[in-house]
Amino acid sequence: MYKFSSLDKISFILIIIGAINWGLLGLFNFNLVGFIFGSGAIARIVYILIGVAGVVMLIFLVRSKNLLKKIK
């Protein structure tokens, strides 16, 4: 079984935050990240980190697929 690295865990959490934020935006037009961090540089950094987390999770999926092929 694949062990999650710290980067994988952090990325997963950031993706969940991003998904909740998008859900709130779609349902209630409420930007949770903007509410918590304002509209300044910190919010922009959070958005960038969520985007990077998405890329990390894509790489994770490719790695785990390759790992599964090796096991079979």
N, C-alpha and C positions, 0 to 999 in steps of 0.2 A: 504494500500500500504506500502511496506517495505521502511524504511528510510535507506539510505546509511550512514554508519559510516565513519569517517575520514580514517580509515584503508582501508575500501572498496574503497574509492575514490582514495587514493594513490596507491593502488594495481592495480586498473583499469588503471591509468595513466602509471604505470611501465610496465604493460602488453602491452599497445599500443606502448610504446617505444621499447620494446623487439620485437614486431611484425614488426615494421618498420625496425629495425636493421636486422632481419632475411630476410625481403624482399629485402633490399639493398644488403645483402650478396649474396642472390640467384641470383638477377638480374645483379648486377654490381661488385660483389666480393669486396664490400666496407663495412668495419666495422665502423659504425657510432660511437658506444660506444668507440671503440679503437681509433678512430680519435679524439674524444673529450677529452677522459681521458688518452690516452696513453695505454701502455701495462702493467702498474704497478698495484699496490695494489688497487688503486681507481677504476680502470676498473673492477677488480675482485670483489670488493665489490658491484659495480653496477650490475654485472651479478648475484651475490648471491641474491641481493634484488629483481631482476626480477624473479628469481626462487621461492623465498619465496612468492612473489606476486601471482604467478601462483597457489601455494598451497592455499593461502588465498581465491582466486577466486573460486577454487574447493569447499572449505568449504562454501563459499557464495552461490554457486549453490545448494548445498545440503540443506542448511538452507532455501533458497527461495522455493525449491520444497516442503519441509516439511510444510512451511508456506502456500503454495497454497493448499495443501491437507487439512489442518486444516480449511481453509476458505470455501472450497466446502463442 
